[in-house]
Amino acid sequence: MNLNSAIDFNFKQFFRWWKRELAFLVPEKIKPLVNDPQGFIIIRPEGRQLLLTYLHDGQSEALELPERGTRDLTFQHLCEKDERIAKAKIILRLAGHNAIQKELGLPAAAKESLNQVVAYELDRYTPFKAEQVYFAVKPLDVVNEPGQIRVLLILTPREMLDGLCKDIKALGLPLGFVDYDGSPNNLDDLDYSYNLLPEKLRPKTAQLPRLIHWTLVTLTSLLLMTVIVTPVWLEYQTVNELQVKADALEKDVKKVKALQSEIDAVIDETRQLLKEKSTTPEVIEMLNTLSSLIKDDTWLSYAQYSDGHLQIQGESPEASALIAVLEASKLFVNARFASPVTQDSISKLERFQITVDVAKAEGIVSE
């Protein structure tokens, strides 16, 4: 295998193969409805006689016609009686004494213009010149040597074939193909066949039916593509519209989420403040507690509360007893003197400065 070799992909051959494969899948009962059955009339010259054989679906039937050079309406009568014969393709099949064939080896570069290359050197391959014969070149399906191709050259004298064509035309037969009995064409695949009949002698094909046919084929293909593509396109448009709406909703969702985050932050902050407030006793409660704990012979000149600590200053007959009094309360803990106790020289009372910690509010049980 040579991976560097170019791939010769023929689109016409591909679509012909595809058409044959699709036709193979069509049931036999439906084929006559979608494909007009068409047979073949094979003409073989035998002396002054033209032997006609009708071929269709593997069946052959001999047809009788008069001698060459005479005019008769036999074929027209046959066409009137049997419509299949009127639709049949006419093929002239030359016998061994009417044509010759020769296998040739040519450079691979000549593949694109085989007829021109062979016509240029026909007198070297055969004893004839190009203007003396009609010829056809058929590529052979064999393993070729590198840089070479094998072809089959088939030729017939022009004078002889012109006479046969004239006689066949006189009978009203529209001759379309000429091949050689030594290498006959495959009637099931005439697209790959060779034809010894020159273009000037082939029947003129009406362009209008062919134009109508291909126009209908094109319109059918376009309608089929429209049927296939339109739903996909509509779905694509619907998806795009939904995507635009989804993008817009996503922006709104992001805004809502941002607002929700801000609300949650405010709620958390509020809860934190409420928690802080609930864990700290109110000042009025601390003052009421102090009033109930401290006796009438003790009075306060200063009180300050900050960060859970209450500092009080005043005078009392017995300042040291205040520590036990404050510790006995569930609101105050860790009572202690912030400075040494001194005695007032006039009132003979002890001056004190006490710092006490205020307990958390949830730990307080009202008495």
Phi, psi and omega per residue, in radians:
M1 nan 2.247 3.112
N2 -1.837 1.860 -3.089
L3 -1.280 -0.241 -3.132
N4 -1.529 -0.130 -3.118
S5 -1.296 2.573 -3.137
A6 -1.333 2.522 3.132
I7 -1.554 2.103 3.142
D8 -1.612 1.641 -3.096
F9 -1.812 2.072 -3.117
N10 -1.800 1.963 -3.095
F11 -1.168 -0.636 3.131
K12 -1.096 -0.768 3.106
Q13 -1.110 -0.678 3.140
F14 -1.088 -0.825 -3.115
F15 -1.217 -0.554 3.050
R16 -1.143 -0.761 3.093
W17 -1.087 -0.749 3.135
W18 -1.077 -0.725 3.136
K19 -1.098 -0.741 3.124
R20 -1.126 -0.710 -3.136
E21 -1.146 -0.695 3.094
L22 -1.161 -0.683 3.117
A23 -1.122 -0.551 3.127
F24 -1.140 -0.507 -3.116
L25 -1.435 -0.227 -3.127
V26 -1.326 2.260 3.106
P27 -1.018 2.623 -3.084
E28 -1.083 -0.581 -3.114
K29 -1.243 -0.418 -3.096
I30 -1.625 -0.408 -3.097
K31 -0.948 -0.755 3.111
P32 -1.066 -0.415 -3.133
L33 -1.362 -0.519 -3.093
V34 -1.849 -0.219 -3.107
N35 -2.433 2.135 -3.137
D36 -1.255 2.033 -3.119
P37 -1.046 2.350 -3.062
Q38 -2.430 2.159 3.125
G39 -1.747 -2.892 -3.108
F40 -2.353 2.484 3.004
I41 -1.936 2.012 -3.132
I42 -1.688 2.159 3.124
I43 -1.858 2.200 3.089
R44 -2.140 2.109 3.102
P45 -1.338 2.249 3.081
E46 -2.291 1.634 -3.097
G47 1.126 -2.131 3.113
R48 -1.572 0.019 -3.098
Q49 -1.794 2.652 2.990
L50 -2.044 1.977 -3.126
L51 -1.571 2.126 -3.106
L52 -1.928 2.343 3.103
T53 -2.283 2.238 3.112
Y54 -1.657 2.186 -3.128
L55 -2.035 2.305 3.077
H56 -2.813 2.214 3.129
D57 0.931 0.702 3.098
G58 1.380 -0.043 3.115
Q59 -1.745 2.458 3.140
S60 -2.097 2.549 -3.128
E61 -2.510 2.192 -3.125
A62 -1.370 2.394 3.094
L63 -2.010 2.481 -3.120
E64 -1.785 2.319 3.069
L65 -2.402 2.794 -3.114
P66 -1.257 -3.124 -3.120
E67 -1.171 2.818 3.108
R68 -1.105 2.546 3.073
G69 1.548 -0.141 3.127
T70 -1.813 2.726 -3.132
R71 -1.919 2.292 -3.119
D72 -2.633 2.745 -3.126
L73 -1.744 0.348 -3.087
T74 -1.065 -0.762 -3.104
F75 -1.153 -0.702 3.097
Q76 -1.078 -0.655 3.108
H77 -1.146 -0.694 3.122
L78 -1.105 -0.688 -3.140
C79 -1.139 -0.659 3.132
E80 -1.182 -0.609 -3.134
K81 -1.379 -0.621 -3.063
D82 -2.269 1.888 -3.099
E83 -1.136 -0.477 3.134
R84 -1.080 -0.676 -3.125
I85 -1.152 -0.634 3.137
A86 -1.146 -0.507 -3.122
K87 -1.613 -0.090 -3.050
A88 -1.225 2.622 3.034
K89 -1.480 2.400 -3.082
I90 -1.681 2.200 3.139
I91 -2.233 2.191 3.031
L92 -1.636 2.103 -3.108
R93 -1.942 1.945 -3.084
L94 -1.382 2.494 3.109
A95 -1.458 3.123 -3.064
G96 -1.103 -0.516 -3.119
H97 -1.484 -0.071 3.134
N98 -1.778 -0.238 -3.091
A99 -2.678 2.866 3.076
I100 -2.344 2.804 3.089
Q101 -2.401 2.685 -3.109
K102 -2.639 2.375 3.103
E103 -1.530 2.322 -3.085
L104 -2.183 2.652 2.988
G105 -1.942 2.143 -3.073
L106 -2.179 2.736 3.042
P107 -1.091 2.583 -3.120
A108 -1.089 -0.454 3.133
A109 -1.146 -0.351 -3.126
A110 -1.443 0.028 -3.056
K111 -1.098 -0.608 -3.072
E112 -1.343 -0.304 -3.112
S113 -2.493 1.058 -3.079
L114 -1.109 -0.800 -3.079
N115 -1.076 -0.723 -3.136
Q116 -1.157 -0.732 -3.129
V117 -1.134 -0.786 -3.119
V118 -1.194 -0.702 3.128
A119 -1.076 -0.608 -3.107
Y120 -1.191 -0.599 -3.086
E121 -2.088 0.519 -3.118
L122 -1.120 -0.669 -3.137
D123 -1.180 -0.278 3.074
R124 -1.494 -0.553 3.121
Y125 -1.475 -0.510 -3.055
T126 -2.370 2.951 3.077
P127 -1.418 0.179 -3.094
F128 -1.950 2.777 2.993
K129 -1.721 2.822 -3.057
A130 -1.067 -0.563 -3.108
E131 -1.404 -0.062 -3.127
Q132 -1.688 -0.287 -3.012
V133 -2.383 2.810 2.865
Y134 -1.801 2.372 -3.093
F135 -2.420 2.838 3.067
A136 -2.483 2.617 -3.124
V137 -2.090 2.211 -3.088
K138 -2.100 2.026 3.078
P139 -1.100 2.424 -3.124
L140 -1.632 2.462 3.123
D141 -1.524 1.293 3.141
V142 -2.312 2.946 3.076
V143 -1.383 2.015 -3.093
N144 -1.572 2.665 3.023
E145 -1.270 2.726 3.139
P146 -0.993 2.218 3.115
G147 1.390 0.127 -3.104
Q148 -2.265 2.701 2.994
I149 -2.330 2.573 3.105
R150 -1.829 2.278 -3.134
V151 -2.296 2.808 3.088
L152 -1.966 2.114 3.115
L153 -1.687 2.161 3.136
I154 -2.142 2.259 -3.116
L155 -2.496 2.766 3.133
T156 -2.557 2.567 3.138
P157 -1.069 2.445 -3.121
R158 -1.132 -0.752 -3.071
E159 -1.061 -0.751 -3.126
M160 -1.158 -0.804 -3.110
L161 -1.194 -0.618 3.098
D162 -1.085 -0.690 3.118
G163 -1.141 -0.751 3.115
L164 -1.097 -0.753 3.131
C165 -1.096 -0.648 3.130
K166 -1.137 -0.750 -3.138
D167 -1.174 -0.705 -3.131
I168 -1.173 -0.685 3.108
K169 -1.128 -0.594 3.129
A170 -1.128 -0.471 3.112
L171 -1.460 -0.060 3.141
G172 1.445 0.369 3.132
L173 -1.633 2.113 3.125
P174 -1.394 1.536 -3.083
L175 -1.200 2.233 -3.124
G176 -2.071 -0.453 -3.110
F177 -2.358 2.572 2.984
V178 -2.335 2.116 3.067
D179 -2.278 -3.035 -3.017
Y180 -2.061 2.369 -3.089
D181 -1.104 -0.429 3.122
G182 -1.325 -0.352 3.095
S183 -2.555 1.262 -3.048
P184 -1.254 2.681 3.084
N185 -1.295 2.694 3.030
N186 -1.404 1.953 -3.054
L187 -1.179 -0.350 3.120
D188 -1.414 -0.173 -3.099
D189 -2.578 1.227 -3.122
L190 -1.285 -0.175 3.108
D191 -1.114 -0.458 -3.126
Y192 -1.849 0.319 -3.071
S193 -1.524 2.857 2.990
Y194 -1.781 2.841 -3.074
N195 -2.531 2.037 3.097
L196 -1.350 -0.241 -3.118
L197 -1.334 2.128 -3.135
P198 -1.205 2.801 -3.088
E199 -1.013 -0.638 -3.061
K200 -1.183 -0.395 -3.123
L201 -1.716 -0.085 -3.131
R202 -1.383 2.593 3.138
P203 -1.153 2.466 3.134
K204 -1.289 2.219 -3.134
T205 -1.557 2.282 3.106
A206 -1.122 2.250 -3.086
Q207 -1.376 -0.500 -3.071
L208 -1.117 -0.863 3.106
P209 -1.052 -0.704 3.126
R210 -1.127 -0.711 3.117
L211 -1.100 -0.741 3.115
I212 -1.113 -0.732 -3.132
H213 -1.043 -0.900 -3.093
W214 -1.223 -0.507 3.056
T215 -1.140 -0.767 3.101
L216 -1.128 -0.696 3.105
V217 -1.090 -0.750 3.131
T218 -1.121 -0.781 3.127
L219 -1.106 -0.708 3.100
T220 -1.089 -0.738 3.123
S221 -1.114 -0.723 3.126
L222 -1.137 -0.711 3.103
L223 -1.125 -0.713 3.114
L224 -1.095 -0.773 3.101
M225 -1.107 -0.653 3.115
T226 -1.128 -0.739 3.128
V227 -1.098 -0.630 -3.110
I228 -1.370 -0.754 -2.991
V229 -1.412 -0.632 -3.041
T230 -1.000 -0.866 3.097
P231 -1.042 -0.669 3.125
V232 -1.136 -0.724 3.139
W233 -1.142 -0.744 3.121
L234 -1.111 -0.720 3.088
E235 -1.099 -0.676 3.118
Y236 -1.106 -0.760 3.113
Q237 -1.113 -0.732 3.128
T238 -1.086 -0.751 3.118
V239 -1.084 -0.715 3.121
N240 -1.106 -0.761 3.121
E241 -1.093 -0.761 3.106
L242 -1.113 -0.620 3.122
Q243 -1.152 -0.702 3.098
V244 -1.088 -0.782 3.115
K245 -1.113 -0.692 3.132
A246 -1.121 -0.693 3.106
D247 -1.094 -0.746 3.120
A248 -1.110 -0.753 3.107
L249 -1.129 -0.605 3.133
E250 -1.129 -0.677 3.074
K251 -1.089 -0.770 3.119
D252 -1.104 -0.692 3.128
V253 -1.092 -0.706 3.116
K254 -1.100 -0.727 3.107
K255 -1.099 -0.770 3.133
V256 -1.084 -0.720 3.130
K257 -1.126 -0.669 3.101
A258 -1.116 -0.781 3.096
L259 -1.096 -0.706 3.121
Q260 -1.097 -0.659 3.101
S261 -1.128 -0.722 3.110
E262 -1.119 -0.733 3.120
I263 -1.102 -0.749 3.123
D264 -1.080 -0.687 3.119
A265 -1.111 -0.742 3.118
V266 -1.127 -0.716 3.128
I267 -1.103 -0.756 3.127
D268 -1.091 -0.722 3.136
E269 -1.138 -0.724 3.120
T270 -1.117 -0.731 3.109
R271 -1.097 -0.659 3.129
Q272 -1.137 -0.721 3.115
L273 -1.137 -0.739 3.113
L274 -1.112 -0.637 3.120
K275 -1.145 -0.764 3.122
E276 -1.076 -0.708 -3.124
K277 -1.196 -0.669 -3.103
S278 -1.266 -0.460 -3.131
T279 -1.467 -0.204 3.141
T280 -1.908 2.187 3.132
P281 -1.102 2.674 3.087
E282 -1.299 2.632 -3.093
V283 -1.067 -0.664 -3.125
I284 -1.113 -0.571 3.113
E285 -1.206 -0.692 3.134
M286 -1.142 -0.697 -3.139
L287 -1.164 -0.693 3.106
N288 -1.119 -0.699 3.133
T289 -1.126 -0.770 3.106
L290 -1.055 -0.719 -3.121
S291 -1.106 -0.638 -3.116
S292 -1.356 -0.450 -3.095
L293 -1.511 -0.715 -3.053
I294 -1.435 2.320 -3.118
K295 -1.318 2.963 -3.061
D296 -1.220 -0.375 -3.138
D297 -1.414 -0.013 3.121
T298 -2.026 2.368 3.115
W299 -2.341 2.655 -3.081
L300 -1.871 2.397 3.054
S301 -1.864 -0.210 -3.059
Y302 -2.733 2.405 3.064
A303 -2.572 2.308 -3.135
Q304 -2.477 2.279 3.106
Y305 -2.011 2.271 3.135
S306 -2.787 2.249 3.039
D307 0.936 0.721 3.066
G308 1.434 0.093 3.133
H309 -2.076 2.364 3.120
L310 -2.010 2.150 3.138
Q311 -1.983 2.232 -3.123
I312 -2.216 2.571 3.058
Q313 -2.265 2.559 3.104
G314 3.066 -2.823 -3.115
E315 -2.291 2.500 -3.098
S316 -2.659 2.594 3.096
P317 -1.091 -0.587 -3.118
E318 -2.413 1.557 -3.054
A319 -1.163 -0.598 -3.094
S320 -1.123 -0.458 3.130
A321 -1.239 -0.367 -3.126
L322 -1.133 -0.532 -3.132
I323 -1.079 -0.823 -3.137
A324 -1.166 -0.636 3.124
V325 -1.106 -0.798 -3.136
L326 -1.171 -0.695 3.139
E327 -1.141 -0.457 -3.135
A328 -1.258 -0.285 3.128
S329 -1.472 2.500 3.080
K330 -1.343 -0.199 3.140
L331 -1.455 -0.540 -3.059
F332 -1.995 2.458 3.070
V333 -2.421 2.798 3.058
N334 0.961 0.914 3.094
A335 -1.323 2.477 -3.075
R336 -2.813 2.708 3.092
F337 -1.382 2.286 3.109
A338 -1.491 -0.303 3.118
S339 -2.673 2.846 -3.132
P340 -1.080 2.574 3.104
V341 -1.373 2.336 3.111
T342 -2.171 2.856 -3.113
Q343 -1.979 2.305 3.120
D344 -1.290 2.295 -3.064
S345 -1.265 -0.382 -3.071
I346 -1.641 -0.966 -3.064
S347 -1.484 -0.122 -3.111
K348 1.011 0.325 3.085
L349 -1.654 2.703 -3.136
E350 -1.513 2.244 3.070
R351 -1.494 2.347 -3.112
F352 -2.374 2.788 3.035
Q353 -2.482 1.863 -3.021
I354 -1.999 2.415 3.032
T355 -2.002 2.282 -3.122
V356 -2.345 2.495 3.099
D357 -1.520 2.446 3.140
V358 -1.622 2.197 -3.135
A359 -1.206 2.782 3.109
K360 -1.161 2.639 -3.038
A361 -1.173 -0.641 -3.097
E362 -1.193 -0.297 3.113
G363 -1.550 -0.044 -3.069
I364 -1.572 2.272 3.039
V365 -2.040 2.096 -3.093
S366 -1.158 2.458 -3.096
E367 -1.527 nan nan
